[in-house]
């Protein structure tokens, strides 16, 4: 582990509150680090091509949770490093994340994200794909210039895993017989592995030993599973004004989610056939979605889904036990505790 203590330049020493407490986020105590990430994002989004810059600026201004760069920074700081390297790695993972969302919106024909019109809906699929490619190349190029070879290897492997997850999800699109085990494999590859990679990279930048890197990656993996399961729950029970997109979107896109899987496990044959008939429709009306939601509520699928998310949250918290007390460790714990109770 890199020497130098747990105090980083510009950080406050007050543990950050959980998401949802007066709008605060667990990493708000690390405002200097996050401001540096934002600065690098602005600088690296420039391409010299007007349309590409306009699109990238639009993506940047949309904001977002900045969860992934925060995980890089907090994992590094929790292990005692005050290096500036997590700023660049944090910006890189956020650019990669933004690129994947641009491409996802093209694949899913999405019209809105984070309460705004998607890039593909506003400028077309071509500019959205090209902007995503630009962000990918900027992210990997920046790490290459800084000679972060091992971090590049982690992210490269992670991107391959994410692609496999997307392929698995598309293979099972509309498959109402999907098992919970298959679902878990999909979300582990598609979502959780990226968060695990962010935490692993933070530990790598702190000079941690292999055992500590694996522990931090396990924290991120379980955090990612909790995050995605909660996302599924919000798609059934969330407030559209808070989550920034219509509820029921996953069902309309043919994506199997944990509440649907758990609800169908308990439903009667007639109820399962009713859900199948609705899911086969090329366009699902709000009334039809309410009928599906009624089946899920009848068998307490949302509550059961919440318990699964809470179990993953506890598994992530367990990985933090050996870490020394610090503002960064407290922020990681607050983040884990907040994800399974978030409303957006």
Buried (B, 14 or more C-beta within 10 A) or exposed (E): EBEEEBBBEEBEEEBBBBBEEEEBBBBBBBEBBBEBBBEBBEEBBEBEEEEBBBBBEBBBEBEBBBBBBBBBBBBBBBBBBBBEBBBBBBBBBBBBBBBBBBBBBBBBEBBBBBBBBBBBBEBEBEBBBBBBBBBBEBBBEBBEEBEBEEBBEBBEEBBEBBEBBBEBBEEBEEEBEBEEEBBBBBBBBBBBBBBBBBBBBBBBBBBBEEEBBBBBBBBBBBBBBBBBBBBBBBBBBBEBEEBBBBBBBBBBBBBBBBBBBBBBEBBEEEBBEBBEEBBEEEEBEEEBBEBBBEBBBEBBBBEBBBEBBBBBBBBBBBBBEEBEEBBBBBBBBBBBBBBBBBEB
